[in-house]
Amino acid sequence: MRIVPRLLRAFAGAGVALLAGACATIPPDAGSNPVDPLERMNRHVFEFNDRVDRAVLKPIAQGYVAVVPEPLRGCVSNFFANLGDVSNAANNLLQGKPVEAVSDICRIAINTTVGVLGCFDVASKAGLEKHNEDFGQTLGRWGLGSGAYLVLPLLGPSSVRDAVGRVPDAYVDPANAAGDDVRARNTLFVLGTIDLRARLLDAGRLLDAAALDKYQFTRDAYLQRRRNLVYDGNPPREKEEDDDAPVKARPVERSAPVEGEKARVEPPKDDQPGIAPAR
């Protein structure tokens, strides 16, 4: 099996990256952001993940794109997307969206049969929208806050809420579609990981070119995207600190006369004794 030596090399590269990850640059104000109190630890994990990605995952994904024809890669992506609709249906149901849940079930039925085990996304062409739901979003719809930002080893950006949500999501993970067949399950896991990383190659190039601080850019983009997903693209306006502060009326100031204009003089009132009107 060629997969075993590659995995061994991947673990070896991960070990080297772990040692090198201790050299991550930590800004002096790390942890001051209220959404990221664990920034110091997160930056070390982010550096570790980045080194593992550059040493193992990215080269494998680039080789996958170079060798496998685009139609076949699309078939693989659609296959895993079809398996992912199981999670979409379950979480839409838990979020109180039965219409979307039924749509996801119809997508699975159509793509699994007419689409040849999901190789072709026939359901989208038939007008059934593809959703993106997970248990982290479900917890958010139930009112649970995201908690602190958290970078997970090898898994990448997350939050305390989303990390908890990964546990039930694991039971409907596409890799578990193989049941008790360990070899098939591992193959699905490796192939799904490579497919995901290959689809992120373009985004990675944009990130490398645009971001001065990759960690901060990734954190802000992740939190904003997750907020939009929880509220289905229509999040409520974030409350600003001074929204509830009473607006104090500023005292009316009498402007000084402008040069070239005559100053206005109020005529004296009749009830002011001792002052005669000017002639």
C-alpha positions in Angstrom: 0.0 0.0 0.0 1.5 3.3 -1.1 -0.7 5.2 1.4 1.1 3.8 4.4 4.6 5.2 3.6 3.0 8.6 2.8 1.2 8.7 6.1 4.4 7.8 7.9 6.2 10.6 6.1 3.4 12.9 7.0 3.7 12.0 10.7 7.4 12.6 10.5 6.9 15.9 8.9 4.3 16.8 11.5 6.8 16.0 14.3 9.4 18.3 12.8 6.8 21.0 12.3 5.7 20.6 16.0 9.3 21.4 17.1 9.6 24.3 14.8 6.2 25.6 15.7 7.6 26.9 19.0 9.3 29.7 17.0 6.0 31.4 16.2 6.2 35.2 16.5 3.9 36.5 19.2 2.9 40.2 19.2 3.2 42.0 22.6 -0.6 42.7 22.8 -1.5 39.0 22.1 -4.6 38.0 24.1 -6.0 41.5 24.4 -8.7 40.9 21.8 -11.8 39.8 23.8 -12.8 37.2 21.0 -9.3 35.7 21.1 -8.0 35.5 24.7 -6.0 32.4 23.8 -4.1 34.1 21.1 -0.7 33.2 22.4 -1.5 29.5 22.4 -3.4 29.8 19.1 -0.5 31.4 17.3 1.8 28.5 18.2 -0.8 25.9 17.0 -1.4 28.0 13.8 2.3 28.0 13.1 2.4 24.3 13.6 -0.5 23.7 11.3 1.0 26.0 8.6 4.3 24.1 8.7 2.5 20.7 8.4 0.5 22.1 5.5 3.5 23.4 3.6 5.5 20.2 4.3 2.8 17.6 3.7 -0.7 18.6 2.7 -0.1 21.3 0.2 2.4 19.3 -1.9 0.1 16.3 -2.0 -2.8 18.5 -3.0 -0.8 20.1 -5.8 0.3 16.7 -7.0 -3.3 15.5 -6.9 -4.4 18.5 -9.0 -1.6 18.0 -11.5 -2.2 14.2 -12.0 -6.0 13.8 -11.6 -8.1 15.2 -14.4 -10.6 18.0 -13.5 -13.7 16.0 -14.3 -12.6 13.2 -12.0 -11.7 15.6 -9.2 -15.2 17.1 -9.6 -16.7 13.7 -9.3 -14.8 13.1 -6.0 -15.8 16.5 -4.6 -19.5 15.8 -5.5 -19.3 12.4 -3.9 -18.2 13.8 -0.6 -20.7 16.7 -0.9 -23.4 14.2 -1.3 -22.4 12.4 1.9 -22.3 15.8 3.6 -25.9 16.4 2.8 -26.7 13.8 5.6 -25.3 16.3 8.1 -27.1 19.2 6.4 -30.4 17.4 6.7 -30.0 16.5 10.3 -28.9 19.9 11.4 -31.6 21.7 9.4 -34.1 19.6 11.2 -32.6 20.4 14.6 -32.6 24.1 13.7 -36.3 24.0 13.0 -36.0 24.3 9.2 -38.0 21.3 7.9 -38.3 22.6 4.4 -34.6 22.8 4.0 -34.2 19.3 5.7 -36.6 17.8 3.2 -34.7 19.5 0.3 -31.4 17.9 1.6 -33.0 14.5 1.7 -34.3 14.9 -1.8 -30.8 15.9 -2.9 -29.3 12.7 -1.4 -31.9 10.6 -3.1 -31.5 12.2 -6.5 -27.7 12.5 -6.5 -27.2 9.0 -5.1 -29.3 7.4 -7.8 -29.5 9.6 -10.9 -26.1 11.2 -10.0 -24.3 7.9 -9.7 -23.5 7.8 -6.0 -23.1 11.6 -6.0 -20.5 11.8 -8.8 -22.8 14.3 -10.6 -24.7 17.0 -8.8 -28.0 16.6 -10.6 -30.0 18.0 -7.7 -28.5 21.5 -8.0 -29.4 21.6 -11.7 -32.9 20.6 -10.7 -33.1 23.6 -8.5 -32.5 22.0 -5.1 -30.1 24.4 -3.2 -27.0 23.0 -1.6 -26.8 23.9 2.1 -23.9 24.0 4.5 -24.9 23.1 8.1 -23.2 21.6 11.0 -23.8 21.1 14.7 -21.8 24.2 15.6 -24.3 26.3 13.7 -27.1 24.4 15.3 -25.8 25.3 18.8 -25.5 28.9 17.6 -29.2 28.9 16.4 -30.1 27.6 19.8 -28.5 30.7 21.3 -25.1 29.4 22.4 -22.4 32.0 21.9 -19.3 31.1 19.9 -17.0 31.5 22.9 -13.3 32.1 22.5 -11.6 31.6 19.1 -9.6 28.4 19.1 -7.1 26.9 16.6 -7.2 23.1 16.7 -4.1 21.0 15.8 -4.3 19.9 12.2 -8.0 20.8 12.0 -7.4 24.5 11.9 -9.7 27.5 12.9 -12.5 26.9 15.2 -14.2 28.2 18.4 -15.1 26.6 21.7 -18.7 26.1 20.4 -17.6 24.8 17.0 -15.1 22.4 18.6 -17.9 20.9 20.8 -20.0 20.7 17.7 -17.4 18.5 16.0 -18.2 15.6 18.3 -21.7 14.9 17.0 -20.7 15.8 13.5 -18.1 13.0 13.6 -21.0 10.4 13.7 -22.2 11.6 10.3 -18.7 12.2 8.9 -18.4 10.9 5.3 -15.5 8.7 6.4 -17.9 6.7 8.5 -19.9 5.7 5.4 -17.6 2.7 5.2 -19.0 1.3 8.4 -16.6 -1.2 10.1 -14.3 -1.5 7.2 -11.2 0.2 8.6 -9.3 0.2 5.3 -12.1 1.8 3.4 -12.8 4.3 6.2 -9.2 5.4 6.3 -9.1 5.7 2.5 -12.2 7.9 2.5 -10.6 10.0 5.2 -7.4 10.5 3.3 -9.1 11.1 0.0 -11.5 13.6 1.6 -8.7 15.5 3.2 -6.8 15.7 -0.1 -9.9 16.8 -1.9 -10.6 19.5 0.6 -7.0 20.8 0.5 -7.0 20.8 -3.3 -10.1 23.0 -3.3 -8.4 25.5 -1.0 -5.3 26.0 -3.1 -6.5 29.1 -4.8 -7.7 30.6 -1.5 -4.3 29.8 0.0 -2.5 31.7 -2.8 -4.8 34.7 -2.2 -4.1 34.6 1.5 -0.3 34.4 1.0 -0.5 37.4 -1.3 -2.9 39.6 0.6 -2.4 39.1 4.3 0.3 40.8 6.3 -0.7 38.8 9.3 -2.0 35.4 8.2 -3.2 34.5 11.6 -5.3 37.6 12.2 -6.7 37.5 8.7 -7.7 33.9 9.0 -9.2 34.5 12.5 -11.3 37.5 11.4 -12.5 35.8 8.2 -13.4 32.6 10.0 -15.4 34.3 12.7 -17.3 36.5 10.2 -18.1 33.5 8.0 -19.3 31.4 10.9 -21.6 34.3 12.1 -23.1 34.6 8.6 -23.6 30.8 8.4 -25.4 30.7 11.8 -27.8 33.4 10.7 -28.1 32.1 7.1 -26.4 35.1 5.6 -28.5 37.7 7.5 -26.8 38.3 10.9 -28.3 40.9 13.2 -26.4 44.2 13.5 -23.7 44.0 16.1 -24.3 46.3 19.0 -21.8 49.1 19.4 -20.6 50.2 22.8 -22.1 53.7 22.6 -25.5 52.7 21.1 -27.3 52.9 24.4 -25.5 55.9 25.7 -27.8 59.0 25.9 -27.1 61.6 23.4 -26.3 64.9 25.1 -27.4 68.0 23.4 -24.5 70.4 22.8 -25.0 73.9 24.1 -25.8 76.5 21.4 -22.7 78.6 20.9 -22.9 82.1 19.6 -20.6 82.4 16.6 -18.2 85.2 16.4 -18.9 87.8 13.7 -17.2 87.0 10.4 -14.8 89.6 9.1 -16.6 91.9 6.6 -19.9 91.3 8.3 -21.6 93.6 10.8 -22.1 92.1 14.2 -25.7 91.7 15.3 -26.6 93.8 18.4 -29.8 92.8 20.3 -32.0 95.8 20.9 -32.4 96.6 24.7 -35.5 95.3 26.4 -38.1 97.8 27.7 -37.9 96.4 31.2 -34.2 97.2 31.5 -34.1 100.4 33.6 -31.6 103.1 32.9 -31.0 102.2 29.3 -32.5 104.4 26.7 -32.9 103.3 23.1 -30.2 104.4 20.8 -31.1 107.2 18.4 
